[in-house]
Each structure stands twice: as C-alpha cells, then as structure tokens.
Amino acid sequence: MFQGFSPESVEFLWGIRFNNERSWFEEHKQQYIELIQQPLKELGVELQREIIRRHPKRQFNLHISRIYRDARRLHGRGPYKDHMWVVLHAPSQDTTGSCAPGFYFEIAPEYYSIGMGFYSATPAIMAKLRARIDRDPKPMERLARRLKKQDDYVLEGELYRRPKGEKGVLLNPWYNRRSIAIVWDRPCEGSLFERRLLEEIADGVDFLMPFYDYFSTLQAEPEQGKD
C-alpha cells in the first residue's frame, strides 16, 4: 500500500543528479528500489484503481517511467533519470502511438508535479486545436475561465515566437503554443511524504478531466487543409 515517499527518496534523486554514473548507481541500487521504484509503482497502481473508481465509464492504462535513459538520446547526460513519473493515458496510445494527452505525477529533486497535457504535441494536433477555436471558441473559453478561477494549476507549454493569431487575452495563451500542459508544481514537502498524496492527485485528475476530454478528441479532427 502506498504510504508516501520519504525525505530519503528526494535525497536519492539529488544523489543521481550529482553522481550520474553506473558505479554510484550500482552501489545505491537497493535504495532506488526501496525509495523510488517501489513507492512509485504502488502509487501508480492505486491511482489507476482510484481514477477508474471515480470515473467508471473510462479506461486508462498505466505507464511508470524507468530510471534508465535511452542510450541513443543521452546527449552528454548521465545514463540515469533524476526525475521519475507515472502517467495515465488512453489505451489507444499503447496500440497506435497516437498523440494524445495524459495525466501524470512527477517527482524530481527540487519539486513534484501533478498535471495533464501532451508529452510533445505535434504541429498537426496544435493546428487542429487552432481550427477548433476558430470554428467554435466557446468551449475553449469556458475551459480557460475554469483555469483562471483557481490558483493551483497553471498553463504551460512553449509559445511560438511568432503568434499564430490574435484571439484576445483569454484565448491567446492557448492558441499560440507549440504544446500544452496544465500543471501544479510544488516543493518536496508536506503531502509528498504522506498517503494523502494519492487523493490529491486523484482530485487533480477530477479537476483536469474537462480539459482532457477537450484535448483528447483533437486526434479525430480532420487534417487541416484536407477534406
């Protein structure tokens, strides 16, 4: 049963940050298993179960990150990740590799995060978003207002250097991004070390579900410029 991470979990991630080499990791591998791998798996399994309980008509697959970086993409970095995550996503992503949003929890040395968004939205997906806003801005306006009414979650994602269009103060931040995520970053303290973290993430999923529903349907939109 998930009981929270521990201050030692955070210390281990700091250790990876400053000692990202095989000899150090092999010496501390049991700590990784006990402090990171095991609680992350417990959190992911229980979170998946809780979300399905709260939203019984939905189905979400669970993905838990591995600590090993892809050797083909190290780019001068060490072989291990210093941040780990769990993701809940639509089953279609496992079978088709579709570009769709997901819910996630991430733990890093200096923060932990709850959020929803695209890992890396394609230009085609963002073009579909802009076309949908052009065609019917009201649904996106309602979501933008929903986000503005609270103080925890914020909109993130790289902005285009040259804006794609002018849609007003409310919609511009959504219309002119290369990708989109809605996140709540917090320092490594408090509920991170308690079981109530599970409920906080599940409550976050409840809040973010309308955004997920909106973005997860973009894939089915026709390609822009095609019939």
N, C-alpha and C positions, 0 to 999 in steps of 0.2 A: 504493500500500500504506500502511495506517495505521501511523504511527510514533510516535503520541502527540501530545498537544497541546504547547504551549510556554508558558513564563512570559509571553511576549508575548500569547498567547491570553487569559490571565487579565487582563493589563493592558488589553487591548481591552475586555473586559467591564466593568472598572472605568470605563473611559472612557465607555462607554454609560451606566453608572449615573449619572455626574455631568455628562454632556453629551448628554442625550437630546433631541436636536433634529436636524432634517434637515440643516442646514448642516454640523454636525460629522460626521454620518454620511457624507454625500456626500464630504467631504474624506478620510475614512478607509475608504471602501468597499472598496478593494483589500485593505486589511488584514483587513477582515471576511472577504473571500473566501478569503484565504490562511490566516488564523489560526483561523477558526471554521468557515465553511461547508465548505471542502474536507476538513479532517480529520474533521469530524462525519459527513459523507457517507461517507468511507472507513471510518470506524468502524462506521457502521450497516450498510453493505453486507457487510462482513466478519463482523460479529457475526451477522447474519441467516444467512449461509452456515454459520458455525460451529455455531450452535444447531441448524440443520437437520441438520448432520452428526452431532451428538451425539444428536439426537432425530429420527431419520429418518421416523418414523411421524406426525410432527406438521407442521403448516404454520403459519407466522407471516408476516404482512405487516409491512412496514417503513414507519414514518412518521417523518419528520425535520422538526423544527419550523422555521418561517420566522422571521426576525428581526422581521418587521413585525407589530405588534399589530393586532387588528381595530379599525378606526377607530370602530366602533359601541360599543366597550367600553373606551375609553381612561380614562374616569372621572378626568380630570385628570392622567393619567400621560403620559409621552412616547410617541412613536409606535413605539419600538423595544423589544424584549425585552432584558433584561440577563442572561438565563439561557436556555440552549438545551438541547434534548433529542432523543434518539431513542427510539422506542417500538416494541416488537414486540407485535403483538396478533393475535387470531384473525381470519381473513378475513371472518367474519360481521359484524364491526364496520364494515367498509367498505361492505357491501351492505345491512345492516339498521339500522345505528346502534345495535346492542344495547348495553346496559350490561354490559360485561364487563371483567375485569381485564386488565392488560398488564404486560410487563416494560419497564423503562426505564433509561436513563442520562441524567443531567442534569449540566451544567456551569454554574456561576454564579461571580461574582467571588470569593466567600469560601468556596466548598465545591464538591465534586462528589458525586454521589449515584448509587447503584445500588439498584434496588428493584423491587417488584411490587405492584400494587394497582389500585384503581379511581381513575380521574381524578375522578369525582364520583358515588358510588353513589347510586341513587335510594332513597327511602324504601321502595319496594316490594321492592327487592333486599335491603335490610337486614332487612325483615320476614321475607323468605324464609329468610335466614340464622338468625334467631332461632327460626323454626318448625323448622328442621332441627336446631338444637341442642336444642330442647325434645323433639323426637321421638327423636333418637339422638345424645347428646352425645359418645360415644366417639371418633368420627373427629376432632372438633374438639379434644378433649382431647389426642389424640396429636400433632396439629399444634402445639398450644400448648406441649407439652413439648419438641417438636423445636426450637422457637424459644428456649425457656429454656435449652437445653443449650449454646448458643453465645453469644458476646459481641459479635458484629459487627452483626447485623441486629436492629432493634427494631420494635415495633408502633406505628404512628401512625394518626391519624385523630381528628377532633373527637368528643368524648364528648357524649352527651345530658346536658342539665342535670339532667333527672330520669331516673334509671336506668330502663330498660325491664323489669328483673327482677333477681333475685338468683340467680346461678349458681355462686357460690363464687369463691375467689381466682383459680383457674386460668382460668375462662371469662368472668368478669365483664368483663375488658378487651376481649374480642371481642364479647360480647353487647350491650354498651351504647355502641356507636359509630355515628355517622352515616355514616361511610365508613371504609374500611380500606386501609392501605398498610403494607408491610413494607420498611424502608429501611435503608441503611448510608450515612451521611453522613461525609465525610472532608474534611480541609483540602486546599487546592490545592497539592499537593506530591507527591513520590515517583512512584508509578506513573502518575499523570495524564500525566506527560511521557515515558512510555515505551510501547513496543508491548505490554508485558505487561498493560497495562490491558485489552486485548481479552480475554485469558484470564481475568482477574479477573472481568470482567462475565459471561463465559460460565460460570465456576464459580459465580457468584452465581445465575444462572438455574437451574443444576443443583440448588442448594440450595432455591431457591424454588419449583421445579416442583410438588411436592406441594401447596403452598398454592394455586398457580394452578389445579391440577386441581380442588381442592375448590370454590373460588370461581367458577370459570368455568362450573360446572354449575348454579349457582343460577338462572340465567335460565330454565332449563327447568322449574323447580318451578312448581306451580300458584299462582295468586294467592291470597293469604291471604283467607279469608272467601268464596272461590268454589269451586265444585265443579270 
